[in-house]
């Protein structure tokens, strides 16, 4: 009886230690993936639309690795992806923002306990036309500390988007729009995406691209969008967001309270 209890105690302690060590590993792995995501964004933000040669994009893709092709392509990239050996003159590199194999496992098996690891994913894209960078963008969806899904990102291209719903034009070279993704019959995810053209001023780029990635590595995760990209959120709120919040409800505010 005593041996059985001792064996049970040893087994329980071993399981507890494995869970603790596993949690430590996962937190460190997540911190590394967040740092990498920030580095991806820093690298693509150095690209110049219409000027940067495709070899610079090639180097970024080689450094950070490419998103795997969808499973239905049987491990083969389609021709619109620059990673394809027979890619077209007009193609796009796609990079995972969170390339952790653990996160990919979590996405595949939603019921797996996350052990306090924030849930986030997304991708970055670099588009090439006739050998020159024509566009780049990145987007991240994350589960906020409130339990709601939120997102943030930016898009830099020769022209601003047109006729997009919930878009606030700040200037001829800078806009902010709210994105929405249906998660089910009764739930939606909301986020903000900034858009810039090459003629945007330094101040506009600063406001549009100021994003706090660090919260993704914190145990509590990120809060509302207004905390992650505060300058772009203020620009959106002043132009359009306050109308949405008043008309559609607090979820559309993307913040716990309006700016003062």
N, C-alpha and C positions, 0 to 999 in steps of 0.2 A: 504493500500500500504506500509506504513511504517513498519507495523507488518510483512508483507511478506518479505520485505528487511532484517529486523532484523533476522527473522527466517533463511533466506538464508545465511546471514553472519555468524550466529551461527553454522549452519550446515557446512559451508565451513571451519571455524576455527576448528571445531571438527574433520573434515576429515584430515586437515593439521596436527593437534596435534597427531592424531592416526598414521599418516604416519611417523612423526618424532620419536615418541615413539617406533613404530614398527622397524624403522631403528636402533635405539639404542639397542633394544633387540636383533635383528638379529646380529649386530656386536659383542655384548657381547657373544652371543651363539656361533658364529663362533670362537672367540678367545678361548673359552673354548674347542671347538672341536679340534682346532689346538694343544692346550696344551695336550689334551688327546692323540692325534695321536703321539706326541713326547714321551709321557709316554709309549705308546704301544711299540714303537720302542726300547726305553731304556730297557724295560722289556725283550723283546725277544732277544736282543743283549747279555743278560747275560746268555742265554742258551748255553750249551756246546754240540756240535754235538757228538752223540754216547755215551754221559755220563749222561746228564740230564734225570732224571726219568720223566715219563709221568705225575706224580702228580704235578710237577712244571708247566707244560703246562696246566694242568687242572685248577690250581690256577689262571694263567694268563687269561684263557678263562672265568673263573667265575668272575674275577675282572672287565674285560672290556666288557663282553657280546659278544655274537656270532652274526655273520651276519645272518639275517633271511633266511630261505630256499627260493629258487625261487618259485614264485607263482604257477607254474605248478605242484609242488610237494604237493600242498594243505597243507602247514604248517608242512610238515614232512621232516626231513633231510634224505638224502640218506645215505646208509651204509658206504660210503667212508668218511663221515664227522664224526669226533670223537664225535660230539654232539648227534648222533643217538644212541638210547638205544641198538640197536643190531649192533653197529659199528664193523668193521673188525679189525684184529690185525694191519693192515696197514691202517691208517686213517689220516685225516688232520683237524685241527681246522681252521676256517676262521673267521676273525674279521674285521669289517668295520673300516677303518681309519677315515672316517667322518660319525659318526652315528647320526648326527642331523636329527630329523624328518623333519625339515624345508628343508634341502638339499634334502632329499628323495622326498619331495613334489615338489621342483624345478625340479628334474630330471624327475618326472612324468608329470609335466606341464611346458614344456620348455618356454612357452610364458609369464610366471609369472614374473613381474618386480623383480629384485634381490636387488634393493635399495642399490647398492654399495657393496654387499657382494661377495667376491671372489668365483669363481666356482671351486670346487675341490672334488675329490672322489677317492677311492681305497680300498685295503684290505691288511691285513697281514695274513700270513699262518704259521702254525706250524705243521709239519708232524711227526707222531709217527710210529715207526716200532718196533714190539715186545716189547712194553712198554718203549721205549727210544726215545728221540728226535733225528730224523734223518735229519731234514732240517727245516729252517725257512726263511721267506722272507717277504718283504713288497713292495708295489707299489702304487704310487699316480699319477693320471692325474690331471692337472690343466690348467685353461685358463690363459695364460700369459698376462701381461699388453699390449703386442703388439696385442692381439686378437687371437694369434695362440695357439693351444693346445700343451702342453709340458708335460713331465712326468719324474719321478725319482724313483729309488728304489734300493734294494739290495737283494742278495740271498746268503745264507750260507749253504753249503752242503758238503758231503764227497768228491766230485769231481767237477771240473769246467765243464761248459757246453761244448759240442763238436759239431763241424760242424754248429754252429750258424752263420747266416749272420751278417756282420758288427760287428764282435767281435775282440777286441784288446787284445791279451794275454800280460799281463804286466810281469807275472812270472808264475811259475808252480802252484801257489796258489792264484793268483789274476788276474782277467780280467775285462774288461769293454766292454759292447756292446750297440749298438744303437738299440732301439726298434721303430717300426713304426706301427701305427694303422690307417687304412683307415676310414675316417669319412664320406666319400661320394665319388662321382665320381671324384671331382677335389681337395679334401682336405685331408690331412693326419696329424696325430699327431706324434710328434717325442719325444723320451726321451732317457735317459741313465740308464742302470742297471749295477751295479757292482756285481761281483761274487767272493766269497772267500771260501777257504777250511779251516779246523781246523789248518792247518800248516802255515797259513799266519802269517807274522810277525806283531808286534805291529804297526809298521809304515804303513804297507799295510792296516791294519784294520782302522787306523786313516784316511788315504786318501780315502779309499773306503766308509767309513761310515760317513764322514763329510758332513752333509746336513743341510741347513738352512731352518727350518720349519717356522720360524717367519714371513716370507714374506706372508704366506698364511692368516695371520690375519690382514695384512695391507690393507688399502682401495684400493691402486693401484694394489694389488696382487703381485705375483712373476714375475720376469723378465725371461730372458732366462735361460736355464739349467746350463750354465757356471756360473751363479750367485748363483744358488741354491746348486750345488755340484761342486765347483771350482777345487778341487784337482783331483777328478776322471775325470772331463772333460779335464783337462790338460794332464793327462795320456793317455786318449783316443785320443786327438787331435794329440799328438806327434807320436803315433803309427799308427793311421788310419784316424782320423778325417779330417786332412788337405787334404788327397787325395780325400775324399768324397766331401768336400767343393769345391775343384777345379774342380772335375769331374761332380758333380750333382747339384751344386748351393748353394746359401747362406743358405737356410733352413736347410741344412745338417750340417752347422757349429755349430748350437745350441748356438750361441753367436752373439753379435753385431759386434765383430771384433776378429781376432786371438790374442792369447796371445803374450805379448811382451817379 
